[in-house]
Amino acid sequence: QVQLVESGGGLVQPGGSLRLSCAASGIIFRINVMSWYRQAPGKQRELVAAITSGGSTNYADSVKGRFTISRNNAKNTVYLQMNSLKPEDTAVYYCNALTGLTYWGQGTQVTVSS
């Protein structure tokens, strides 16, 4: 079976940092794209950052310059380094892996508050 497991979420003060991790297991073919999405209460799920197997990246305008996505292909793991966090970054963050199908993690809560 395919499983994505996120970790690293939590409570942080504005201006602080968090590093999210997502480990994929049960996948025999290379994952083409790994991404982070987030969903705040009452809002649509939105793409935060994406990275291809070749290392190309894309970021939402709202996080450019603050967040960095990276991956370890050998470990099928993707990371999201989040710096200079703002209250509007508060959301459940979901890991996504794209092969021929799309797989989702269970989500990890990130709360930015004083």
Backbone as CSV, one residue per row, in Angstrom:
resi,resn,N_x,N_y,N_z,CA_x,CA_y,CA_z,C_x,C_y,C_z
1,GLN,0.826,-1.176,0.000,0.000,0.000,0.000,0.878,1.249,0.000
2,VAL,0.293,2.371,-0.416,0.983,3.647,-0.450,0.590,4.438,0.783
3,GLN,1.587,4.998,1.445,1.336,5.782,2.641,2.245,7.002,2.672
4,LEU,1.682,8.156,3.015,2.435,9.377,3.228,2.240,9.789,4.676
5,VAL,3.338,10.022,5.377,3.276,10.375,6.785,3.978,11.703,7.005
6,GLU,3.216,12.703,7.452,3.760,14.025,7.738,4.152,14.140,9.204
7,SER,5.121,15.007,9.465,5.513,15.307,10.824,6.109,16.709,10.869
8,GLY,6.208,17.277,12.059,6.869,18.550,12.245,5.966,19.727,12.535
9,GLY,4.654,19.530,12.457,3.740,20.616,12.750,3.717,20.942,14.230
10,GLY,3.088,22.067,14.554,2.990,22.470,15.937,2.622,23.927,16.079
11,LEU,2.796,24.435,17.284,2.501,25.824,17.612,3.791,26.633,17.620
12,VAL,3.776,27.764,16.935,4.951,28.623,16.861,4.513,30.078,16.901
13,GLN,5.358,30.940,17.453,5.065,32.363,17.507,5.327,33.022,16.154
14,PRO,4.644,34.140,15.865,4.939,34.865,14.630,6.427,35.177,14.515
15,GLY,6.967,34.990,13.314,8.382,35.177,13.080,9.219,33.939,13.301
16,GLY,8.624,32.907,13.847,9.338,31.673,14.119,9.441,30.772,12.908
17,SER,9.998,29.584,13.121,10.246,28.634,12.042,9.777,27.238,12.414
18,LEU,9.405,26.472,11.397,9.084,25.063,11.525,9.600,24.339,10.293
19,ARG,9.906,23.067,10.450,10.323,22.232,9.331,9.416,21.011,9.267
20,LEU,8.648,20.900,8.198,7.762,19.776,7.989,8.457,18.694,7.169
21,SER,8.152,17.444,7.478,8.682,16.310,6.735,7.539,15.419,6.289
22,CYS,7.712,14.774,5.147,6.737,13.818,4.637,7.486,12.649,4.031
23,ALA,7.282,11.473,4.590,7.938,10.265,4.111,6.930,9.371,3.396
24,ALA,7.278,8.953,2.187,6.424,8.082,1.389,6.940,6.653,1.443
25,SER,6.027,5.702,1.565,6.384,4.296,1.569,5.422,3.530,0.679
26,GLY,5.862,2.344,0.247,5.025,1.501,-0.580,4.938,1.930,-2.034
27,ILE,5.889,2.756,-2.482,5.910,3.258,-3.855,7.109,2.652,-4.581
28,ILE,6.850,1.984,-5.718,7.926,1.294,-6.428,8.467,2.097,-7.601
29,PHE,7.693,3.042,-8.133,8.151,3.901,-9.201,8.498,5.276,-8.660
30,ARG,9.398,5.979,-9.355,9.807,7.299,-8.920,8.609,8.242,-8.854
31,ILE,8.549,9.003,-7.788,7.501,10.001,-7.633,7.875,11.223,-8.463
32,ASN,7.001,11.595,-9.396,7.302,12.688,-10.307,7.313,14.043,-9.607
33,VAL,6.302,14.290,-8.796,6.160,15.566,-8.114,5.729,15.326,-6.671
34,MET,6.365,16.027,-5.751,5.899,16.053,-4.370,5.575,17.496,-4.016
35,SER,4.486,17.668,-3.297,3.972,19.006,-3.037,3.469,19.126,-1.609
36,TRP,3.380,20.371,-1.163,2.715,20.702,0.081,1.515,21.591,-0.220
37,TYR,0.371,21.215,0.313,-0.841,22.015,0.260,-1.221,22.408,1.680
38,ARG,-2.072,23.401,1.794,-2.588,23.757,3.114,-4.047,24.160,3.008
39,GLN,-4.748,23.980,4.106,-6.157,24.340,4.164,-6.460,24.955,5.520
40,ALA,-6.869,26.211,5.499,-7.277,26.911,6.702,-8.781,26.740,6.889
41,PRO,-9.279,26.878,8.119,-10.718,26.733,8.361,-11.539,27.666,7.479
42,GLY,-12.541,27.112,6.812,-13.420,27.898,5.971,-12.845,28.285,4.628
43,LYS,-11.661,27.796,4.293,-11.023,28.146,3.033,-10.746,26.906,2.191
44,GLN,-10.499,27.135,0.905,-10.161,26.065,-0.015,-8.731,25.590,0.218
45,ARG,-8.486,24.326,-0.104,-7.125,23.826,-0.056,-6.313,24.483,-1.174
46,GLU,-5.100,24.931,-0.852,-4.278,25.629,-1.821,-2.877,25.050,-1.878
47,LEU,-2.269,25.148,-3.048,-0.897,24.701,-3.237,0.057,25.689,-2.581
48,VAL,0.980,25.173,-1.788,1.987,25.990,-1.127,3.309,25.929,-1.884
49,ALA,3.772,24.718,-2.177,5.045,24.528,-2.858,5.075,23.161,-3.509
50,ALA,5.834,23.039,-4.589,5.966,21.773,-5.298,7.395,21.603,-5.771
51,ILE,7.824,20.352,-5.880,9.158,20.049,-6.369,9.102,18.791,-7.220
52,THR,9.761,18.816,-8.380,9.801,17.670,-9.272,10.966,16.765,-8.913
53,SER,10.996,15.591,-9.534,12.096,14.659,-9.296,13.429,15.242,-9.750
54,GLY,13.392,16.182,-10.699,14.598,16.827,-11.175,15.024,18.026,-10.357
55,GLY,14.214,18.417,-9.381,14.578,19.503,-8.492,13.963,20.850,-8.810
56,SER,13.136,20.934,-9.850,12.463,22.195,-10.144,11.416,22.486,-9.088
57,THR,11.304,23.749,-8.691,10.388,24.133,-7.619,9.430,25.215,-8.062
58,ASN,8.312,25.292,-7.354,7.326,26.331,-7.568,6.693,26.661,-6.224
59,TYR,6.428,27.951,-5.994,5.881,28.403,-4.724,4.696,29.319,-4.930
60,ALA,3.771,29.265,-3.988,2.720,30.261,-3.954,3.330,31.627,-3.662
61,ASP,2.761,32.675,-4.247,3.295,34.013,-4.044,3.347,34.391,-2.562
62,SER,2.400,33.906,-1.793,2.304,34.273,-0.393,3.444,33.729,0.469
63,VAL,4.172,32.734,-0.035,5.240,32.125,0.760,6.619,32.291,0.144
64,LYS,6.706,32.879,-1.037,7.999,33.064,-1.680,8.942,33.873,-0.801
65,GLY,10.166,33.407,-0.697,11.160,34.071,0.124,11.142,33.650,1.572
66,ARG,10.100,32.938,1.991,9.985,32.492,3.374,10.041,30.974,3.517
67,PHE,9.463,30.258,2.554,9.412,28.795,2.603,10.360,28.205,1.573
68,THR,10.924,27.042,1.886,11.780,26.315,0.964,11.386,24.844,0.950
69,ILE,11.105,24.317,-0.241,10.784,22.907,-0.384,12.015,22.164,-0.897
70,SER,12.238,20.970,-0.388,13.347,20.139,-0.832,12.930,18.680,-0.748
71,ARG,13.696,17.796,-1.379,13.368,16.375,-1.334,14.617,15.525,-1.369
72,ASN,14.498,14.352,-0.798,15.513,13.322,-0.872,14.884,12.170,-1.645
73,ASN,15.225,12.060,-2.921,14.582,11.066,-3.779,14.862,9.632,-3.331
74,ALA,16.072,9.383,-2.849,16.421,8.039,-2.400,15.563,7.609,-1.220
75,LYS,15.150,8.561,-0.409,14.340,8.271,0.769,12.859,8.533,0.541
76,ASN,12.504,9.016,-0.660,11.121,9.381,-0.969,10.536,10.283,0.114
77,THR,11.299,11.293,0.463,10.912,12.215,1.516,10.970,13.643,1.003
78,VAL,9.973,14.440,1.364,9.938,15.843,1.010,9.877,16.669,2.283
79,TYR,10.499,17.850,2.250,10.574,18.725,3.401,10.041,20.104,3.036
80,LEU,9.541,20.792,4.027,9.140,22.185,3.855,9.699,22.982,5.022
81,GLN,10.725,23.783,4.749,11.285,24.683,5.746,10.504,25.979,5.714
82,MET,9.892,26.335,6.829,9.036,27.506,6.912,9.665,28.500,7.879
83,ASN,10.055,29.654,7.364,10.647,30.718,8.162,9.754,31.947,8.156
84,SER,9.998,32.836,9.096,9.243,34.088,9.197,7.742,33.841,9.147
85,LEU,7.293,32.896,9.939,5.894,32.492,9.905,4.968,33.611,10.363
86,LYS,3.807,33.668,9.717,2.784,34.667,9.993,1.508,33.979,10.463
87,PRO,0.647,34.685,11.192,-0.621,34.081,11.611,-1.438,33.540,10.444
88,GLU,-1.367,34.179,9.286,-2.114,33.707,8.127,-1.577,32.407,7.539
89,ASP,-0.433,31.936,8.025,0.081,30.631,7.632,-0.586,29.493,8.402
90,THR,-1.383,29.823,9.396,-2.070,28.807,10.191,-2.995,27.982,9.308
91,ALA,-2.810,26.672,9.323,-3.593,25.769,8.485,-3.174,24.339,8.777
92,VAL,-3.937,23.402,8.222,-3.495,22.023,8.168,-2.696,21.856,6.886
93,TYR,-1.487,21.356,7.008,-0.599,21.179,5.863,-0.611,19.717,5.429
94,TYR,-0.829,19.499,4.132,-0.940,18.161,3.569,0.170,17.894,2.568
95,CYS,0.760,16.727,2.671,1.737,16.266,1.704,1.028,15.575,0.549
96,ASN,1.513,15.796,-0.664,0.955,15.172,-1.853,2.067,14.576,-2.699
97,ALA,1.840,13.369,-3.200,2.790,12.708,-4.087,2.087,12.316,-5.367
98,LEU,2.694,12.652,-6.500,2.124,12.363,-7.806,3.006,11.372,-8.553
99,THR,2.437,10.223,-8.880,3.082,9.276,-9.789,2.193,9.204,-11.027
100,GLY,1.473,8.111,-11.211,0.378,8.084,-12.154,-0.921,8.451,-11.459
101,LEU,-0.920,8.306,-10.142,-2.045,8.650,-9.287,-1.593,9.684,-8.261
102,THR,-2.541,10.271,-7.569,-2.258,11.254,-6.536,-2.522,10.646,-5.166
103,TYR,-1.580,10.842,-4.252,-1.693,10.334,-2.896,-1.576,11.487,-1.915
104,TRP,-2.330,11.396,-0.831,-2.357,12.439,0.194,-1.963,11.900,1.550
105,GLY,-1.250,12.717,2.312,-0.991,12.414,3.702,-2.175,12.788,4.559
106,GLN,-2.067,12.520,5.852,-3.174,12.767,6.773,-3.268,14.222,7.219
107,GLY,-2.226,14.983,6.995,-2.189,16.381,7.383,-1.537,16.595,8.731
108,THR,-0.891,17.739,8.886,-0.294,18.127,10.154,-0.641,19.588,10.432
109,GLN,-1.053,19.859,11.652,-1.522,21.195,12.019,-0.353,22.136,12.287
110,VAL,-0.400,23.302,11.662,0.544,24.382,11.937,-0.253,25.572,12.449
111,THR,0.077,26.021,13.644,-0.597,27.166,14.243,0.430,28.239,14.568
112,VAL,0.233,29.432,14.025,1.128,30.559,14.261,0.361,31.584,15.083
113,SER,0.744,31.727,16.331,0.009,32.594,17.243,0.892,33.006,18.403
114,SER,0.594,34.195,18.955,1.273,34.649,20.155,0.665,34.038,21.405
